[in-house]
Amino acid sequence: MPVYKTITPNSQTTVKIWKIDESYDDLIQNMVLKPESLERVLGMKSDLHRRGFLSVRHLLAEFGYLDTDLFYDEKGKPHLKDGKQISITHSFYFSAVIISDFIVGIDIEKQRNKISIIAHKFIDYELDYLNEDSSDYIKKLTTIWCVKESLYKLFATPGVSFKKYFLVIPFEITDKETIAWIDYKQKKHRYSVEFLEFEGFTCAYAIQ
């Protein structure tokens, strides 16, 4: 399908979201991939992962980029050859790309009850305001995860603990935006992070 949603947080930043309802064969048809990308996609065992990978290349094309314009550094962070900042995410049948003049991070996650099982691994401060009996508990957990993951991608410091160094201040799902902090090596970094819901998924994106 065409782009599912386009968001323009500011004049120098655009988010595009793709709903992956095409088959692998449809997605790869007429697509030009550099050799390492083709090798990577052909080596993927999961059809969902292959389709996610290819949908990101379709999103790049929507921005006017080719697969050859994208590369990754030694930390696994994506970059564009023209110097624009980029972040990429996909979860099940949604993918998203954010491109900006500013450093950015983005994440999409499906809202699933199983996130409560691993909540202790990524929340600490947030326990003060979360209510397990609340009807939006899973949505809030998913939002917190997405916010922290988007900041992790932006911060680009491998091994930084979500639980120890990242905190998300109290918010409501209807707010569509929250404040989050990274408290790392005696420096505090404050971010305003936007989030949205669609079809049982949550997406958050951070702009430095």
N, CA and C atoms as an extended XYZ file, in Angstrom:
624
Properties=species:S:1:pos:R:3:atomname:S:1:resname:S:1:resid:I:1 pbc="F F F"
N         0.845       -1.183        0.000 N   MET     1
C         0.000        0.000        0.000 CA  MET     1
C         0.885        1.240        0.000 C   MET     1
N         0.312        2.392       -0.301 N   PRO     2
C         1.106        3.629       -0.169 CA  PRO     2
C         1.396        3.902        1.304 C   PRO     2
N         2.028        5.022        1.572 N   VAL     3
C         2.351        5.398        2.942 CA  VAL     3
C         1.072        5.458        3.783 C   VAL     3
N         1.121        4.838        4.960 N   TYR     4
C        -0.036        4.770        5.860 CA  TYR     4
C        -0.279        6.109        6.550 C   TYR     4
N         0.810        6.770        6.961 N   LYS     5
C         0.672        8.044        7.679 CA  LYS     5
C         1.951        8.853        7.513 C   LYS     5
N         1.779       10.160        7.336 N   THR     6
C         2.910       11.086        7.294 CA  THR     6
C         2.715       12.138        8.370 C   THR     6
N         3.778       12.381        9.147 N   ILE     7
C         3.736       13.364       10.225 CA  ILE     7
C         4.883       14.335       10.006 C   ILE     7
N         4.617       15.626       10.198 N   THR     8
C         5.661       16.643       10.066 CA  THR     8
C         5.767       17.397       11.387 C   THR     8
N         6.617       16.911       12.304 N   PRO     9
C         6.747       17.554       13.620 CA  PRO     9
C         7.250       18.988       13.541 C   PRO     9
N         8.115       19.257       12.556 N   ASN    10
C         8.605       20.612       12.304 CA  ASN    10
C         9.052       20.687       10.849 C   ASN    10
N         9.459       21.869       10.430 N   SER    11
C         9.771       22.087        9.014 CA  SER    11
C        10.985       21.302        8.536 C   SER    11
N        11.782       20.783        9.472 N   GLN    12
C        12.999       20.063        9.099 CA  GLN    12
C        12.939       18.571        9.422 C   GLN    12
N        11.746       18.101        9.781 N   THR    13
C        11.601       16.701       10.197 CA  THR    13
C        10.331       16.097        9.618 C   THR    13
N        10.437       14.870        9.098 N   THR    14
C         9.264       14.154        8.586 CA  THR    14
C         9.309       12.699        9.036 C   THR    14
N         8.143       12.207        9.450 N   VAL    15
C         7.957       10.796        9.802 CA  VAL    15
C         7.029       10.173        8.775 C   VAL    15
N         7.401        9.022        8.259 N   LYS    16
C         6.513        8.279        7.363 CA  LYS    16
C         6.349        6.860        7.898 C   LYS    16
N         5.094        6.411        7.951 N   ILE    17
C         4.755        5.076        8.452 CA  ILE    17
C         4.134        4.263        7.324 C   ILE    17
N         4.550        2.999        7.228 N   TRP    18
C         4.074        2.097        6.164 CA  TRP    18
C         3.355        0.923        6.811 C   TRP    18
N         2.183        0.598        6.312 N   LYS    19
C         1.492       -0.624        6.741 CA  LYS    19
C         1.835       -1.719        5.741 C   LYS    19
N         2.441       -2.790        6.249 N   ILE    20
C         2.989       -3.829        5.369 CA  ILE    20
C         1.918       -4.874        5.070 C   ILE    20
N         1.123       -4.621        4.043 N   ASP    21
C         0.122       -5.627        3.665 CA  ASP    21
C         0.449       -6.261        2.312 C   ASP    21
N         1.614       -5.897        1.740 N   GLU    22
C         2.037       -6.510        0.491 CA  GLU    22
C         2.790       -7.808        0.760 C   GLU    22
N         2.859       -8.646       -0.241 N   SER    23
C         3.660       -9.869       -0.136 CA  SER    23
C         5.130       -9.530       -0.366 C   SER    23
N         5.988      -10.456        0.009 N   TYR    24
C         7.420      -10.296       -0.241 CA  TYR    24
C         7.685      -10.085       -1.730 C   TYR    24
N         7.021      -10.877       -2.573 N   ASP    25
C         7.241      -10.773       -4.019 CA  ASP    25
C         6.835       -9.402       -4.542 C   ASP    25
N         5.732       -8.868       -4.026 N   ASP    26
C         5.297       -7.540       -4.468 CA  ASP    26
C         6.280       -6.464       -4.019 C   ASP    26
N         6.783       -6.600       -2.799 N   LEU    27
C         7.690       -5.585       -2.260 CA  LEU    27
C         9.039       -5.556       -2.969 C   LEU    27
N         9.539       -6.728       -3.366 N   ILE    28
C        10.875       -6.778       -3.966 CA  ILE    28
C        10.849       -6.541       -5.472 C   ILE    28
N         9.655       -6.578       -6.054 N   GLN    29
C         9.539       -6.390       -7.508 CA  GLN    29
C        10.073       -5.010       -7.912 C   GLN    29
N        10.960       -4.999       -8.887 N   ASN    30
C        11.547       -3.766       -9.437 CA  ASN    30
C        12.377       -2.978       -8.422 C   ASN    30
N        12.692       -3.571       -7.276 N   MET    31
C        13.495       -2.870       -6.285 CA  MET    31
C        14.983       -3.097       -6.548 C   MET    31
N        15.750       -2.017       -6.525 N   VAL    32
C        17.194       -2.100       -6.720 CA  VAL    32
C        17.862       -2.051       -5.350 C   VAL    32
N        18.567       -3.134       -5.006 N   LEU    33
C        19.252       -3.224       -3.724 CA  LEU    33
C        20.748       -3.385       -3.947 C   LEU    33
N        21.543       -2.770       -3.087 N   LYS    34
C        22.983       -2.995       -3.172 CA  LYS    34
C        23.257       -4.443       -2.771 C   LYS    34
N        24.374       -5.022       -3.195 N   PRO    35
C        24.641       -6.449       -2.974 CA  PRO    35
C        24.509       -6.886       -1.519 C   PRO    35
N        25.033       -6.099       -0.566 N   GLU    36
C        24.953       -6.511        0.837 CA  GLU    36
C        23.522       -6.505        1.367 C   GLU    36
N        22.684       -5.593        0.839 N   SER    37
C        21.280       -5.565        1.252 CA  SER    37
C        20.534       -6.768        0.693 C   SER    37
N        20.826       -7.097       -0.567 N   LEU    38
C        20.186       -8.259       -1.187 CA  LEU    38
C        20.590       -9.535       -0.459 C   LEU    38
N        21.856       -9.635       -0.125 N   GLU    39
C        22.342      -10.810        0.610 CA  GLU    39
C        21.654      -10.906        1.972 C   GLU    39
N        21.492       -9.756        2.609 N   ARG    40
C        20.869       -9.756        3.924 CA  ARG    40
C        19.413      -10.196        3.862 C   ARG    40
N        18.652       -9.636        2.920 N   VAL    41
C        17.232       -9.961        2.844 CA  VAL    41
C        17.017      -11.410        2.417 C   VAL    41
N        17.865      -11.911        1.539 N   LEU    42
C        17.739      -13.306        1.107 CA  LEU    42
C        18.100      -14.276        2.220 C   LEU    42
N        18.907      -13.799        3.173 N   GLY    43
C        19.313      -14.652        4.286 CA  GLY    43
C        18.335      -14.661        5.454 C   GLY    43
N        17.325      -13.823        5.389 N   MET    44
C        16.350      -13.767        6.483 CA  MET    44
C        15.390      -14.953        6.411 C   MET    44
N        15.193      -15.623        7.527 N   LYS    45
C        14.307      -16.784        7.564 CA  LYS    45
C        12.846      -16.396        7.738 C   LYS    45
N        12.610      -15.258        8.362 N   SER    46
C        11.242      -14.823        8.639 CA  SER    46
C        10.695      -13.986        7.485 C   SER    46
N         9.541      -14.384        6.972 N   ASP    47
C         8.895      -13.615        5.910 CA  ASP    47
C         8.542      -12.223        6.408 C   ASP    47
N         8.138      -12.125        7.664 N   LEU    48
C         7.771      -10.834        8.248 CA  LEU    48
C         8.974       -9.900        8.305 C   LEU    48
N        10.146      -10.433        8.649 N   HIS    49
C        11.363       -9.629        8.694 CA  HIS    49
C        11.789       -9.183        7.299 C   HIS    49
N        11.662      -10.077        6.327 N   ARG    50
C        11.994       -9.716        4.950 CA  ARG    50
C        11.102       -8.583        4.455 C   ARG    50
N         9.826       -8.706        4.744 N   ARG    51
C         8.871       -7.679        4.299 CA  ARG    51
C         9.102       -6.365        5.041 C   ARG    51
N         9.462       -6.453        6.319 N   GLY    52
C         9.773       -5.247        7.075 CA  GLY    52
C        10.986       -4.530        6.492 C   GLY    52
N        12.019       -5.296        6.185 N   PHE    53
C        13.245       -4.753        5.592 CA  PHE    53
C        12.937       -4.039        4.278 C   PHE    53
N        12.151       -4.692        3.438 N   LEU    54
C        11.841       -4.112        2.125 CA  LEU    54
C        10.913       -2.908        2.235 C   LEU    54
N         9.994       -2.943        3.198 N   SER    55
C         9.081       -1.802        3.361 CA  SER    55
C         9.854       -0.545        3.751 C   SER    55
N        10.926       -0.720        4.519 N   VAL    56
C        11.774        0.425        4.876 CA  VAL    56
C        12.408        1.010        3.618 C   VAL    56
N        12.816        0.163        2.670 N   ARG    57
C        13.400        0.671        1.424 CA  ARG    57
C        12.346        1.403        0.597 C   ARG    57
N        11.099        0.956        0.680 N   HIS    58
C        10.029        1.691        0.002 CA  HIS    58
C         9.813        3.052        0.659 C   HIS    58
N         9.918        3.102        1.988 N   LEU    59
C         9.796        4.385        2.676 CA  LEU    59
C        10.938        5.320        2.277 C   LEU    59
N        12.149        4.771        2.175 N   LEU    60
C        13.273        5.583        1.715 CA  LEU    60
C        12.968        6.195        0.349 C   LEU    60
N        12.379        5.386       -0.537 N   ALA    61
C        12.036        5.873       -1.874 CA  ALA    61
C        11.013        7.002       -1.791 C   ALA    61
N        10.094        6.909       -0.815 N   GLU    62
C         9.102        7.978       -0.634 CA  GLU    62
C         9.784        9.295       -0.248 C   GLU    62
N        10.920        9.190        0.420 N   PHE    63
C        11.697       10.379        0.776 CA  PHE    63
C        12.619       10.821       -0.364 C   PHE    63
N        12.714        9.991       -1.409 N   GLY    64
C        13.583       10.320       -2.530 CA  GLY    64
C        14.970        9.709       -2.446 C   GLY    64
N        15.131        8.693       -1.576 N   TYR    65
C        16.434        8.045       -1.396 CA  TYR    65
C        16.430        6.643       -1.999 C   TYR    65
N        17.632        6.180       -2.336 N   LEU    66
C        17.854        4.814       -2.781 CA  LEU    66
C        18.459        3.998       -1.643 C   LEU    66
N        18.422        2.697       -1.790 N   ASP    67
C        19.065        1.825       -0.799 CA  ASP    67
C        20.557        2.151       -0.674 C   ASP    67
N        21.166        2.572       -1.771 N   THR    68
C        22.598        2.894       -1.754 CA  THR    68
C        22.906        4.177       -0.974 C   THR    68
N        21.882        4.962       -0.672 N   ASP    69
C        22.079        6.192        0.106 CA  ASP    69
C        22.157        5.925        1.606 C   ASP    69
N        21.806        4.700        2.013 N   LEU    70
C        21.754        4.340        3.432 CA  LEU    70
C        22.961        3.490        3.805 C   LEU    70
N        23.571        3.819        4.950 N   PHE    71
C        24.647        2.969        5.466 CA  PHE    71
C        24.603        2.980        6.991 C   PHE    71
N        25.304        2.031        7.589 N   TYR    72
C        25.304        1.871        9.044 CA  TYR    72
C        26.725        2.017        9.579 C   TYR    72
N        26.852        2.655       10.754 N   ASP    73
C        28.176        2.787       11.356 CA  ASP    73
C        28.494        1.563       12.216 C   ASP    73
N        29.635        1.606       12.895 N   GLU    74
C        30.087        0.453       13.671 CA  GLU    74
C        29.186        0.159       14.862 C   GLU    74
N        28.366        1.126       15.269 N   LYS    75
C        27.425        0.918       16.370 CA  LYS    75
C        26.065        0.414       15.883 C   LYS    75
N        25.908        0.287       14.567 N   GLY    76
C        24.643       -0.159       14.001 CA  GLY    76
C        23.648        0.962       13.771 C   GLY    76
N        24.101        2.208       13.899 N   LYS    77
C        23.222        3.357       13.707 CA  LYS    77
C        23.146        3.698       12.226 C   LYS    77
N        21.943        3.895       11.682 N   PRO    78
C        21.811        4.212       10.260 CA  PRO    78
C        22.173        5.664        9.957 C   PRO    78
N        22.699        5.894        8.768 N   HIS    79
C        23.053        7.235        8.299 CA  HIS    79
C        22.684        7.365        6.827 C   HIS    79
N        22.520        8.598        6.390 N   LEU    80
C        22.311        8.896        4.975 CA  LEU    80
C        23.538        9.616        4.433 C   LEU    80
N        23.868        9.335        3.195 N   LYS    81
C        25.092        9.878        2.609 CA  LYS    81
C        25.066       11.397        2.491 C   LYS    81
N        23.864       11.987        2.427 N   ASP    82
C        23.799       13.449        2.287 CA  ASP    82
C        23.894       14.174        3.630 C   ASP    82
N        24.051       13.404        4.729 N   GLY    83
C        24.224       14.022        6.032 CA  GLY    83
C        22.949       14.228        6.825 C   GLY    83
N        21.795       13.980        6.212 N   LYS    84
C        20.541       14.061        6.954 CA  LYS    84
C        20.518       12.974        8.033 C   LYS    84
N        19.816       13.250        9.120 N   GLN    85
C        19.696       12.286       10.211 CA  GLN    85
C        18.514       11.355        9.943 C   GLN    85
N        18.664       10.078       10.310 N   ILE    86
C        17.619        9.091       10.039 CA  ILE    86
C        17.523        8.097       11.189 C   ILE    86
N        16.313        7.623       11.441 N   SER    87
C        16.095        6.497       12.341 CA  SER    87
C        15.012        5.617       11.728 C   SER    87
N        15.102        4.315       12.001 N   ILE    88
C        14.278        3.312       11.328 CA  ILE    88
C        13.698        2.350       12.361 C   ILE    88
N        12.469        1.891       12.117 N   THR    89
C        11.879        0.891       12.999 CA  THR    89
C        10.858        0.065       12.226 C   THR    89
N        10.664       -1.186       12.650 N   HIS    90
C         9.511       -1.949       12.160 CA  HIS    90
C         9.114       -2.995       13.195 C   HIS    90
N         7.826       -3.230       13.260 N   SER    91
C         7.250       -4.190       14.207 CA  SER    91
C         6.059       -4.857       13.547 C   SER    91
N         6.134       -6.171       13.373 N   PHE    92
C         5.072       -6.931       12.739 CA  PHE    92
C         4.747       -6.325       11.370 C   PHE    92
N         3.561       -5.739       11.187 N   TYR    93
C         3.200       -5.250        9.863 CA  TYR    93
C         3.149       -3.724        9.774 C   TYR    93
N         3.986       -3.061       10.579 N   PHE    94
C         4.180       -1.620       10.423 CA  PHE    94
C         5.677       -1.309       10.437 C   PHE    94
N         6.071       -0.340        9.641 N   SER    95
C         7.441        0.155        9.671 CA  SER    95
C         7.388        1.676        9.598 C   SER    95
N         8.472        2.316       10.014 N   ALA    96
C         8.512        3.777        9.996 CA  ALA    96
C         9.935        4.266        9.821 C   ALA    96
N        10.041        5.428        9.198 N   VAL    97
C        11.322        6.110        9.028 CA  VAL    97
C        11.119        7.572        9.401 C   VAL    97
N        12.050        8.130       10.167 N   ILE    98
C        12.066        9.561       10.454 CA  ILE    98
C        13.354       10.129        9.894 C   ILE    98
N        13.241       11.248        9.160 N   ILE    99
C        14.407       11.922        8.592 CA  ILE    99
C        14.348       13.391        8.989 C   ILE    99
N        15.509       13.919        9.378 N   SER   100
C        15.523       15.269        9.941 CA  SER   100
C        16.895       15.907        9.779 C   SER   100
N        16.937       17.213        9.974 N   ASP   101
C        18.212       17.913       10.103 CA  ASP   101
C        18.781       17.726       11.508 C   ASP   101
N        17.934       17.271       12.442 N   PHE   102
C        18.331       17.053       13.825 CA  PHE   102
C        18.548       15.558       14.081 C   PHE   102
N        19.284       15.239       15.139 N   ILE   103
C        19.454       13.838       15.532 CA  ILE   103
C        18.112       13.312       16.030 C   ILE   103
N        17.719       12.123       15.577 N   VAL   104
C        16.375       11.609       15.852 CA  VAL   104
C        16.419       10.123       16.239 C   VAL   104
N        15.314        9.671       16.809 N   GLY   105
C        15.125        8.254       17.106 CA  GLY   105
C        13.654        7.925       17.011 C   GLY   105
N        13.323        6.722       16.564 N   ILE   106
C        11.913        6.323       16.419 CA  ILE   106
C        11.748        4.848       16.768 C   ILE   106
N        10.580        4.495       17.296 N   ASP   107
C        10.281        3.090       17.584 CA  ASP   107
C         8.796        2.828       17.431 C   ASP   107
N         8.466        1.657       16.927 N   ILE   108
C         7.087        1.156       16.874 CA  ILE   108
C         7.041       -0.176       17.599 C   ILE   108
N         6.021       -0.378       18.405 N   GLU   109
C         5.814       -1.657       19.076 CA  GLU   109
C         4.327       -2.015       19.066 C   GLU   109
N         4.067       -3.302       18.945 N   LYS   110
C         2.698       -3.797       19.072 CA  LYS   110
C         2.326       -3.853       20.553 C   LYS   110
N         1.121       -3.415       20.884 N   GLN   111
C         0.654       -3.445       22.273 CA  GLN   111
C         0.260       -4.888       22.623 C   GLN   111
N         1.065       -5.499       23.503 N   ARG   112
C         0.815       -6.896       23.878 CA  ARG   112
C         0.922       -7.066       25.388 C   ARG   112
N         0.081       -7.915       25.940 N   ASN   113
C         0.081       -8.128       27.380 CA  ASN   113
C         1.418       -8.650       27.898 C   ASN   113
N         2.156       -9.354       27.053 N   LYS   114
C         3.418       -9.961       27.484 CA  LYS   114
C         4.455       -8.927       27.899 C   LYS   114
N         4.251       -7.650       27.536 N   ILE   115
C         5.219       -6.626       27.938 CA  ILE   115
C         5.265       -6.474       29.449 C   ILE   115
N         4.164       -6.829       30.125 N   SER   116
C         4.132       -6.715       31.587 CA  SER   116
C         5.119       -7.688       32.241 C   SER   116
N         5.438       -8.766       31.542 N   ILE   117
C         6.358       -9.775       32.082 CA  ILE   117
C         7.788       -9.238       32.144 C   ILE   117
N         8.128       -8.370       31.194 N   ILE   118
C         9.501       -7.843       31.155 CA  ILE   118
C         9.584       -6.405       31.670 C   ILE   118
N         8.473       -5.889       32.185 N   ALA   119
C         8.444       -4.488       32.617 CA  ALA   119
C         9.541       -4.173       33.624 C   ALA   119
N         9.836       -5.140       34.514 N   HIS   120
C        10.851       -4.901       35.550 CA  HIS   120
C        12.236       -4.661       34.974 C   HIS   120
N        12.424       -5.001       33.709 N   LYS   121
C        13.734       -4.835       33.085 CA  LYS   121
C        13.951       -3.421       32.536 C   LYS   121
N        12.856       -2.663       32.331 N   PHE   122
C        13.050       -1.348       31.708 CA  PHE   122
C        12.371       -0.193       32.436 C   PHE   122
N        11.641       -0.460       33.539 N   ILE   123
C        11.059        0.642       34.306 CA  ILE   123
C        11.575        0.618       35.741 C   ILE   123
N        11.657        1.785       36.324 N   ASP   124
C        12.059        1.943       37.727 CA  ASP   124
C        11.301        3.132       38.303 C   ASP   124
N        11.727        4.336       37.982 N   TYR   125
C        11.024        5.552       38.406 CA  TYR   125
C         9.547        5.494       38.044 C   TYR   125
N         9.219        4.936       36.883 N   GLU   126
C         7.848        4.918       36.368 CA  GLU   126
C         6.890        4.107       37.239 C   GLU   126
N         7.444        3.229       38.079 N   LEU   127
C         6.594        2.442       38.987 CA  LEU   127
C         5.789        3.334       39.925 C   LEU   127
N         6.304        4.543       40.177 N   ASP   128
C         5.635        5.455       41.105 CA  ASP   128
C         4.270        5.918       40.592 C   ASP   128
N         4.091        5.918       39.265 N   TYR   129
C         2.818        6.413       38.744 CA  TYR   129
C         2.029        5.393       37.921 C   TYR   129
N         2.606        4.237       37.650 N   LEU   130
C         1.879        3.212       36.902 CA  LEU   130
C         0.944        2.427       37.820 C   LEU   130
N        -0.211        2.071       37.288 N   ASN   131
C        -1.202        1.299       38.037 CA  ASN   131
C        -1.522        0.034       37.236 C   ASN   131
N        -1.120       -1.111       37.753 N   GLU   132
C        -1.316       -2.379       37.031 CA  GLU   132
C        -2.785       -2.701       36.796 C   GLU   132
N        -3.661       -2.143       37.589 N   ASP   133
C        -5.093       -2.417       37.438 CA  ASP   133
C        -5.777       -1.447       36.477 C   ASP   133
N        -5.039       -0.486       35.988 N   SER   134
C        -5.612        0.495       35.073 CA  SER   134
C        -5.884       -0.129       33.707 C   SER   134
N        -6.945        0.347       33.067 N   SER   135
C        -7.315       -0.196       31.756 CA  SER   135
C        -6.274        0.146       30.676 C   SER   135
N        -5.467        1.171       30.924 N   ASP   136
C        -4.470        1.548       29.922 CA  ASP   136
C        -3.050        1.178       30.344 C   ASP   136
N        -2.935        0.250       31.285 N   TYR   137
C        -1.613       -0.145       31.797 CA  TYR   137
C        -0.697       -0.656       30.685 C   TYR   137
N        -1.197       -1.553       29.838 N   ILE   138
C        -0.380       -2.125       28.759 CA  ILE   138
C        -0.002       -1.044       27.751 C   ILE   138
N        -0.945       -0.159       27.463 N   LYS   139
C        -0.647        0.933       26.539 CA  LYS   139
C         0.440        1.844       27.098 C   LYS   139
N         0.374        2.118       28.392 N   LYS   140
C         1.380        2.984       29.009 CA  LYS   140
C         2.744        2.306       29.041 C   LYS   140
N         2.770        1.022       29.376 N   LEU   141
C         4.038        0.288       29.350 CA  LEU   141
C         4.649        0.312       27.952 C   LEU   141
N         3.806        0.091       26.954 N   THR   142
C         4.286        0.077       25.569 CA  THR   142
C         4.799        1.449       25.170 C   THR   142
N         4.108        2.483       25.600 N   THR   143
C         4.542        3.845       25.293 CA  THR   143
C         5.884        4.144       25.951 C   THR   143
N         6.032        3.747       27.214 N   ILE   144
C         7.306        3.966       27.913 CA  ILE   144
C         8.442        3.251       27.191 C   ILE   144
N         8.187        2.007       26.794 N   TRP   145
C         9.213        1.261       26.048 CA  TRP   145
C         9.579        2.003       24.755 C   TRP   145
N         8.571        2.443       23.999 N   CYS   146
C         8.819        3.134       22.730 CA  CYS   146
C         9.583        4.433       22.944 C   CYS   146
N         9.207        5.177       23.978 N   VAL   147
C         9.899        6.426       24.287 CA  VAL   147
C        11.369        6.144       24.590 C   VAL   147
N        11.616        5.160       25.448 N   LYS   148
C        13.001        4.844       25.823 CA  LYS   148
C        13.794        4.282       24.645 C   LYS   148
N        13.157        3.472       23.825 N   GLU   149
C        13.845        2.909       22.658 CA  GLU   149
C        14.184        4.016       21.650 C   GLU   149
N        13.267        4.945       21.449 N   SER   150
C        13.543        6.047       20.517 CA  SER   150
C        14.700        6.894       21.025 C   SER   150
N        14.752        7.108       22.341 N   LEU   151
C        15.859        7.874       22.926 CA  LEU   151
C        17.168        7.093       22.856 C   LEU   151
N        17.087        5.783       23.023 N   TYR   152
C        18.287        4.939       22.922 CA  TYR   152
C        18.910        5.071       21.528 C   TYR   152
N        18.047        5.062       20.507 N   LYS   153
C        18.540        5.198       19.139 CA  LYS   153
C        19.135        6.582       18.905 C   LYS   153
N        18.511        7.593       19.476 N   LEU   154
C        19.006        8.958       19.341 CA  LEU   154
C        20.338        9.143       20.067 C   LEU   154
N        20.420        8.605       21.286 N   PHE   155
C        21.582        8.793       22.151 CA  PHE   155
C        22.801        8.015       21.648 C   PHE   155
N        22.532        6.892       20.989 N   ALA   156
C        23.582        6.100       20.317 CA  ALA   156
C        24.777        5.803       21.214 C   ALA   156
N        24.480        5.307       22.413 N   THR   157
C        25.528        4.901       23.346 CA  THR   157
C        25.249        3.460       23.765 C   THR   157
N        25.830        2.480       23.097 N   PRO   158
C        25.516        1.068       23.352 CA  PRO   158
C        25.674        0.690       24.822 C   PRO   158
N        24.727       -0.121       25.291 N   GLY   159
C        24.806       -0.644       26.646 CA  GLY   159
C        24.167        0.222       27.705 C   GLY   159
N        23.658        1.392       27.334 N   VAL   160
C        23.006        2.264       28.314 CA  VAL   160
C        21.696        1.613       28.751 C   VAL   160
N        21.509        1.442       30.052 N   SER   161
C        20.355        0.744       30.602 CA  SER   161
C        19.098        1.598       30.574 C   SER   161
N        18.016        1.050       29.996 N   PHE   162
C        16.717        1.736       30.008 CA  PHE   162
C        16.279        2.003       31.446 C   PHE   162
N        16.469        1.006       32.287 N   LYS   163
C        15.978        1.073       33.670 CA  LYS   163
C        16.792        2.041       34.518 C   LYS   163
N        18.093        2.045       34.325 N   LYS   164
C        18.984        2.818       35.194 CA  LYS   164
C        19.122        4.275       34.768 C   LYS   164
N        19.157        4.529       33.476 N   TYR   165
C        19.507        5.865       33.001 CA  TYR   165
C        18.369        6.638       32.324 C   TYR   165
N        17.289        5.963       31.960 N   PHE   166
C        16.187        6.617       31.258 CA  PHE   166
C        14.977        6.728       32.183 C   PHE   166
N        14.323        7.890       32.176 N   LEU   167
C        13.080        7.998       32.939 CA  LEU   167
C        12.069        8.848       32.173 C   LEU   167
N        10.829        8.431       32.285 N   VAL   168
C         9.722        9.080       31.577 CA  VAL   168
C         8.772        9.654       32.619 C   VAL   168
N         8.511       10.958       32.553 N   ILE   169
C         7.662       11.567       33.569 CA  ILE   169
C         6.204       11.146       33.361 C   ILE   169
N         5.337       11.300       34.389 N   PRO   170
C         3.937       10.869       34.279 CA  PRO   170
C         3.234       11.490       33.062 C   PRO   170
N         2.416       10.689       32.422 N   PHE   171
C         1.683       11.142       31.233 CA  PHE   171
C         0.373       10.374       31.129 C   PHE   171
N        -0.515       10.871       30.299 N   GLU   172
C        -1.732       10.153       29.931 CA  GLU   172
C        -1.642        9.791       28.454 C   GLU   172
N        -2.276        8.696       28.078 N   ILE   173
C        -2.243        8.257       26.680 CA  ILE   173
C        -2.770        9.354       25.754 C   ILE   173
N        -3.724       10.131       26.235 N   THR   174
C        -4.314       11.195       25.412 CA  THR   174
C        -3.388       12.386       25.220 C   THR   174
N        -2.282       12.432       25.980 N   ASP   175
C        -1.380       13.588       25.900 CA  ASP   175
C        -0.654       13.680       24.564 C   ASP   175
N        -0.304       12.531       24.005 N   LYS   176
C         0.428       12.448       22.726 CA  LYS   176
C         1.859       12.977       22.799 C   LYS   176
N         2.294       13.360       23.983 N   GLU   177
C         3.645       13.871       24.158 CA  GLU   177
C         4.030       13.747       25.626 C   GLU   177
N         5.297       13.483       25.880 N   THR   178
C         5.761       13.424       27.261 CA  THR   178
C         7.204       13.913       27.334 C   THR   178
N         7.636       14.181       28.550 N   ILE   179
C         9.026       14.570       28.782 CA  ILE   179
C         9.783       13.351       29.303 C   ILE   179
N        10.983       13.161       28.795 N   ALA   180
C        11.821       12.052       29.250 CA  ALA   180
C        13.241       12.579       29.468 C   ALA   180
N        13.940       11.892       30.370 N   TRP   181
C        15.306       12.287       30.716 CA  TRP   181
C        16.259       11.121       30.535 C   TRP   181
N        17.468       11.436       30.125 N   ILE   182
C        18.573       10.489       30.192 CA  ILE   182
C        19.557       11.063       31.204 C   ILE   182
N        19.755       10.332       32.276 N   ASP   183
C        20.664       10.763       33.347 CA  ASP   183
C        21.880        9.840       33.298 C   ASP   183
N        22.939       10.318       32.645 N   TYR   184
C        24.069        9.433       32.333 CA  TYR   184
C        25.398       10.162       32.537 C   TYR   184
N        26.268        9.537       33.301 N   LYS   185
C        27.603       10.073       33.574 CA  LYS   185
C        27.550       11.519       34.064 C   LYS   185
N        26.717       11.745       35.066 N   GLN   186
C        26.580       13.026       35.746 CA  GLN   186
C        26.083       14.150       34.836 C   GLN   186
N        25.463       13.767       33.706 N   LYS   187
C        24.834       14.755       32.835 CA  LYS   187
C        23.371       14.375       32.624 C   LYS   187
N        22.489       15.374       32.681 N   LYS   188
C        21.060       15.145       32.481 CA  LYS   188
C        20.644       15.735       31.136 C   LYS   188
N        20.011       14.896       30.331 N   HIS   189
C        19.564       15.306       29.007 CA  HIS   189
C        18.037       15.249       28.975 C   HIS   189
N        17.394       16.361       28.649 N   ARG   190
C        15.928       16.439       28.660 CA  ARG   190
C        15.395       16.405       27.228 C   ARG   190
N        14.347       15.609       27.020 N   TYR   191
C        13.754       15.477       25.691 CA  TYR   191
C        12.231       15.547       25.772 C   TYR   191
N        11.638       16.152       24.769 N   SER   192
C        10.194       16.082       24.576 CA  SER   192
C         9.941       15.037       23.500 C   SER   192
N         9.209       13.999       23.855 N   VAL   193
C         9.005       12.865       22.942 CA  VAL   193
C         7.529       12.745       22.594 C   VAL   193
N         7.222       12.699       21.325 N   GLU   194
C         5.836       12.562       20.867 CA  GLU   194
C         5.516       11.087       20.619 C   GLU   194
N         4.249       10.734       20.842 N   PHE   195
C         3.823        9.354       20.611 CA  PHE   195
C         2.411        9.329       20.056 C   PHE   195
N         2.062        8.231       19.403 N   LEU   196
C         0.725        8.056       18.838 CA  LEU   196
C         0.376        6.580       18.809 C   LEU   196
N        -0.921        6.300       18.678 N   GLU   197
C        -1.433        4.926       18.597 CA  GLU   197
C        -2.169        4.724       17.281 C   GLU   197
N        -2.113        3.497       16.775 N   PHE   198
C        -2.901        3.145       15.592 CA  PHE   198
C        -2.979        1.629       15.492 C   PHE   198
N        -4.172        1.119       15.337 N   GLU   199
C        -4.420       -0.314       15.086 CA  GLU   199
C        -3.705       -1.238       16.068 C   GLU   199
N        -3.690       -0.851       17.340 N   GLY   200
C        -3.079       -1.703       18.361 CA  GLY   200
C        -1.568       -1.589       18.451 C   GLY   200
N        -0.999       -0.562       17.837 N   PHE   201
C         0.434       -0.299       17.879 CA  PHE   201
C         0.688        1.064       18.504 C   PHE   201
N         1.888        1.237       19.036 N   THR   202
C         2.338        2.529       19.563 CA  THR   202
C         3.612        2.917       18.844 C   THR   202
N         3.725        4.197       18.515 N   CYS   203
C         4.932        4.731       17.897 CA  CYS   203
C         5.371        5.954       18.688 C   CYS   203
N         6.655        6.067       18.952 N   ALA   204
C         7.205        7.258       19.605 CA  ALA   204
C         8.419        7.724       18.824 C   ALA   204
N         8.596        9.034       18.753 N   TYR   205
C         9.784        9.560       18.095 CA  TYR   205
C        10.336       10.744       18.886 C   TYR   205
N        11.661       10.791       18.947 N   ALA   206
C        12.377       11.810       19.706 CA  ALA   206
C        13.243       12.622       18.751 C   ALA   206
N        13.293       13.921       18.997 N   ILE   207
C        14.080       14.837       18.169 CA  ILE   207
C        14.982       15.635       19.104 C   ILE   207
N        16.260       15.638       18.813 N   GLN   208
C        17.201       16.369       19.682 CA  GLN   208
C        17.179       17.865       19.376 C   GLN   208
